[in-house]
């Protein structure tokens, strides 16, 4: 999220609660929400994971053979810390 505290706040529009906002009366935050009503800057999405793919990635970390890699090319699931002892 970053160091900007405002990045942690959400609006009703970010979570698709358009039905919950009415501008037919005054309320705290109205001046901030009105400009966002037409085109919210963020939208909540849901990721749907394929269970077999997730198990494949985890399995590759503990068994023999090649490890899965993410888009940056680094192996998935390794520790970046030096061993202690």
Rosetta constraint file for C-alpha pairs under 8 A:
AtomPair CA 1 CA 7 HARMONIC 6.32 0.50
AtomPair CA 1 CA 8 HARMONIC 6.90 0.50
AtomPair CA 2 CA 7 HARMONIC 7.38 0.50
AtomPair CA 4 CA 8 HARMONIC 7.75 0.50
AtomPair CA 5 CA 9 HARMONIC 7.47 0.50
AtomPair CA 10 CA 14 HARMONIC 6.03 0.50
AtomPair CA 10 CA 15 HARMONIC 7.70 0.50
AtomPair CA 11 CA 15 HARMONIC 7.08 0.50
AtomPair CA 11 CA 33 HARMONIC 7.62 0.50
AtomPair CA 12 CA 16 HARMONIC 6.36 0.50
AtomPair CA 12 CA 17 HARMONIC 4.94 0.50
AtomPair CA 12 CA 18 HARMONIC 6.49 0.50
AtomPair CA 12 CA 20 HARMONIC 7.39 0.50
AtomPair CA 12 CA 21 HARMONIC 7.36 0.50
AtomPair CA 13 CA 17 HARMONIC 5.59 0.50
AtomPair CA 13 CA 18 HARMONIC 5.65 0.50
AtomPair CA 13 CA 36 HARMONIC 7.52 0.50
AtomPair CA 13 CA 37 HARMONIC 6.92 0.50
AtomPair CA 13 CA 40 HARMONIC 6.09 0.50
AtomPair CA 13 CA 42 HARMONIC 7.93 0.50
AtomPair CA 13 CA 43 HARMONIC 7.34 0.50
AtomPair CA 14 CA 40 HARMONIC 6.63 0.50
AtomPair CA 14 CA 41 HARMONIC 7.63 0.50
AtomPair CA 14 CA 42 HARMONIC 5.34 0.50
AtomPair CA 14 CA 43 HARMONIC 4.66 0.50
AtomPair CA 14 CA 44 HARMONIC 5.77 0.50
AtomPair CA 15 CA 43 HARMONIC 6.23 0.50
AtomPair CA 15 CA 44 HARMONIC 5.17 0.50
AtomPair CA 16 CA 43 HARMONIC 7.18 0.50
AtomPair CA 16 CA 44 HARMONIC 7.24 0.50
AtomPair CA 17 CA 21 HARMONIC 7.31 0.50
AtomPair CA 18 CA 37 HARMONIC 7.92 0.50
AtomPair CA 23 CA 30 HARMONIC 7.39 0.50
AtomPair CA 23 CA 34 HARMONIC 7.80 0.50
AtomPair CA 26 CA 30 HARMONIC 6.82 0.50
AtomPair CA 29 CA 33 HARMONIC 6.25 0.50
AtomPair CA 30 CA 34 HARMONIC 6.00 0.50
AtomPair CA 31 CA 35 HARMONIC 7.55 0.50
AtomPair CA 32 CA 36 HARMONIC 7.44 0.50
AtomPair CA 33 CA 37 HARMONIC 6.35 0.50
AtomPair CA 34 CA 38 HARMONIC 7.95 0.50
AtomPair CA 35 CA 39 HARMONIC 7.95 0.50
AtomPair CA 36 CA 40 HARMONIC 4.82 0.50
AtomPair CA 36 CA 41 HARMONIC 7.27 0.50
AtomPair CA 49 CA 53 HARMONIC 7.66 0.50
AtomPair CA 49 CA 54 HARMONIC 7.12 0.50
AtomPair CA 50 CA 54 HARMONIC 6.42 0.50
AtomPair CA 51 CA 55 HARMONIC 6.19 0.50
AtomPair CA 52 CA 56 HARMONIC 6.10 0.50
AtomPair CA 53 CA 57 HARMONIC 6.38 0.50
AtomPair CA 54 CA 58 HARMONIC 6.43 0.50
AtomPair CA 55 CA 59 HARMONIC 5.88 0.50
AtomPair CA 56 CA 60 HARMONIC 6.15 0.50
AtomPair CA 57 CA 61 HARMONIC 6.82 0.50
AtomPair CA 57 CA 67 HARMONIC 7.58 0.50
AtomPair CA 57 CA 68 HARMONIC 5.91 0.50
AtomPair CA 57 CA 76 HARMONIC 7.60 0.50
AtomPair CA 58 CA 62 HARMONIC 7.12 0.50
AtomPair CA 58 CA 77 HARMONIC 7.85 0.50
AtomPair CA 59 CA 63 HARMONIC 6.16 0.50
AtomPair CA 60 CA 64 HARMONIC 7.27 0.50
AtomPair CA 60 CA 65 HARMONIC 7.10 0.50
AtomPair CA 60 CA 66 HARMONIC 6.81 0.50
AtomPair CA 60 CA 67 HARMONIC 4.99 0.50
AtomPair CA 60 CA 68 HARMONIC 6.37 0.50
AtomPair CA 61 CA 67 HARMONIC 6.00 0.50
AtomPair CA 61 CA 68 HARMONIC 7.81 0.50
AtomPair CA 61 CA 76 HARMONIC 7.40 0.50
AtomPair CA 61 CA 77 HARMONIC 6.37 0.50
AtomPair CA 61 CA 78 HARMONIC 7.76 0.50
AtomPair CA 67 CA 75 HARMONIC 6.14 0.50
AtomPair CA 67 CA 76 HARMONIC 6.93 0.50
AtomPair CA 68 CA 75 HARMONIC 5.97 0.50
AtomPair CA 68 CA 76 HARMONIC 5.84 0.50
AtomPair CA 69 CA 73 HARMONIC 5.55 0.50
AtomPair CA 69 CA 74 HARMONIC 5.51 0.50
AtomPair CA 69 CA 75 HARMONIC 4.42 0.50
AtomPair CA 69 CA 76 HARMONIC 5.31 0.50
AtomPair CA 70 CA 74 HARMONIC 6.09 0.50
AtomPair CA 70 CA 75 HARMONIC 6.62 0.50
AtomPair CA 70 CA 76 HARMONIC 6.31 0.50
